[in-house]
Amino acid sequence: MVGDQESIAAVLNRLRRAQGQLAGVISMIEQGRDCKDVVTQLAAVSKALDRAGFKIVATGLRECIADDGSADKREMSVDELEKLFLALA
């Protein structure tokens, strides 16, 4: 994955939070909890995943803008970045 350690840590934290929330949703469904509560928690999971995805794309954009010209990194084209961004929509 592209990104500095801080960006990677932020993405992993968001994904772990989403993982915990998803486990909570599954548990709520198994317990027969109210539909409103389940949907509220499911929306929180969805938002956490979206934010993780946007953070990954934003990191990629930053790296493309601040490209140091090193030959060992595979650059993403503008079209590839746009496709990644739109995949989250």
Contact map, one row per residue, 1 for C-alpha under 8 A:
11100001000000000000000000000000000000000000000000000000000000000000000000000000000000000
11110000000000000000000000000000000000000000000000000001001100100000000000000000000000000
11111111000000000000000000000000000000000000000000000001001100100000000000000000000000000
01111111000000000000000000000000000000000000000000000000000000000000000000000000000000000
00111111100000000000000000000000000000000000000000000000000000000000000000000000000000000
00111111110000000000000000000000000000000000000000000000000000000000000000000000000000000
00111111111000000000000000000000000000000000000000000011001000000000000000000000000000000
10111111111100000000000000000000000000000000000000000000000000000000000000000000000000000
00001111111110000000000000000000000000000000000000000000000000000000000000000000000000000
00000111111111000000000000000000000000000000000000000000000000000000000000000000000000000
00000011111111100000000000000000000000000000000000011011000000000000000000000000000000000
00000001111111110000000000000000000000000000000000010000000000000000000000000000000000000
00000000111111111000000000000000000000000000000000000000000000000000000000000000000000000
00000000011111111100000000000000000000000000000110110000000000000000000000000000000000000
00000000001111111110000000000000000000000000000110010000000000000000000000000000000000000
00000000000111111111000000000000000000000000000000000000000000000000000000000000000000000
00000000000011111111100000000000000000000000000100000000000000000000000000000000000000000
00000000000001111111110000000000000000000001110110000000000000000000000000000000000000000
00000000000000111111111000000000000000000000100000000000000000000000000000000000000000000
00000000000000011111111100000000000000000000000000000000000000000000000000000000000000000
00000000000000001111111110000000000000001101100000000000000000000000000000000000000000000
00000000000000000111111111000000000000001100100000000000000000000000000000000000000000000
00000000000000000011111111100000000000000000000000000000000000000000000000000000000000000
00000000000000000001111111110000000000001000000000000000000000000000000000000000000000000
00000000000000000000111111111000000001001100000000000000000000000000000000000000000000000
00000000000000000000011111111100000000000000000000000000000000000000000000000000000000000
00000000000000000000001111111110000000000000000000000000000000000000000000000000000000000
00000000000000000000000111111111100001000000000000000000000000000000000000000000000000000
00000000000000000000000011111111100001000000000000000000000000000000000000000000000000000
00000000000000000000000001111111100000000000000000000000000000000000000000000000000000000
00000000000000000000000000111111100000000000000000000000000000000000000000000000000000000
00000000000000000000000000011111110000000000000000000000000000000000000000000000000000000
00000000000000000000000000011111111011000000000000000000000000000000000000000000000000000
00000000000000000000000000000001111111000000000000000000000000000000000000000000000000000
00000000000000000000000000000000111111100000000000000000000000000000000000000000000000000
00000000000000000000000000000000011111110000000000000000000000000000000000000000000000000
00000000000000000000000000000000111111111000000000000000000000000000000000000000000000000
00000000000000000000000010011000111111111100000000000000000000000000000000000000000000000
00000000000000000000000000000000001111111110000000000000000000000000000000000000000000000
00000000000000000000000000000000000111111111000000000000000000000000000000000000000000000
00000000000000000000110110000000000011111111100000000000000000000000000000000000000000000
00000000000000000000110010000000000001111111110000000000000000000000000000000000000000000
00000000000000000000000000000000000000111111111000000000000000000000000000000000000000000
00000000000000000100100000000000000000011111111100000000000000000000000000000000000000000
00000000000000000110110000000000000000001111111110000000000000000000000000000000000000000
00000000000000000100000000000000000000000111111111000000000000000000000000000000000000000
00000000000000000000000000000000000000000011111111100000000000000000000000000000000000000
00000000000001101100000000000000000000000001111111110000000000000000000000000000000000000
00000000000001100100000000000000000000000000111111111000000000000000000000000000000000000
00000000000000000000000000000000000000000000011111111100000000000000000000000000000000010
00000000000001000000000000000000000000000000001111111110000000000000000000000000000000000
00000000001101100000000000000000000000000000000111111111000000000000000000000000000000000
00000000001000000000000000000000000000000000000011111111100000000000000000000000000000010
00000000000000000000000000000000000000000000000001111111110000000000000000000000000010010
00000010001000000000000000000000000000000000000000111111111000000000000000000000000000000
01100010001000000000000000000000000000000000000000011111111100000000000000000000000000000
00000000000000000000000000000000000000000000000000001111111110000000000000000000100110000
00000000000000000000000000000000000000000000000000000111111111000000000000000000000000000
01100010000000000000000000000000000000000000000000000011111111100000000000000000000000000
01100000000000000000000000000000000000000000000000000001111111110000000000010000100000000
00000000000000000000000000000000000000000000000000000000111111111000000000000000100000000
00000000000000000000000000000000000000000000000000000000011111111100000000000000000000000
01100000000000000000000000000000000000000000000000000000001111111110000000000000000000000
00000000000000000000000000000000000000000000000000000000000111111110000000110000000000000
00000000000000000000000000000000000000000000000000000000000011111110000000000000000000000
00000000000000000000000000000000000000000000000000000000000001111111000000000000000000000
00000000000000000000000000000000000000000000000000000000000000111111110000000000000000000
00000000000000000000000000000000000000000000000000000000000000000111110000000000000000000
00000000000000000000000000000000000000000000000000000000000000000011111000000000000000000
00000000000000000000000000000000000000000000000000000000000000000011111110000000000000000
00000000000000000000000000000000000000000000000000000000000000000000111111000000000000000
00000000000000000000000000000000000000000000000000000000000000000000011111000000000000000
00000000000000000000000000000000000000000000000000000000000000000000011111100000000000000
00000000000000000000000000000000000000000000000000000000000000000000001111110000000000000
00000000000000000000000000000000000000000000000000000000000000010000000011111000000000000
00000000000000000000000000000000000000000000000000000000000100010000000001111101100000000
00000000000000000000000000000000000000000000000000000000000000000000000000111111100000000
00000000000000000000000000000000000000000000000000000000000000000000000000011111110000000
00000000000000000000000000000000000000000000000000000000000000000000000000001111111000000
00000000000000000000000000000000000000000000000000000000000000000000000000011111111100000
00000000000000000000000000000000000000000000000000000000100110000000000000011111111110000
00000000000000000000000000000000000000000000000000000000000000000000000000000111111111000
00000000000000000000000000000000000000000000000000000000000000000000000000000011111111100
00000000000000000000000000000000000000000000000000000000100000000000000000000001111111110
00000000000000000000000000000000000000000000000000000100100000000000000000000000111111111
00000000000000000000000000000000000000000000000000000000000000000000000000000000011111111
00000000000000000000000000000000000000000000000000000000000000000000000000000000001111111
00000000000000000000000000000000000000000000000001001100000000000000000000000000000111111
00000000000000000000000000000000000000000000000000000000000000000000000000000000000011111
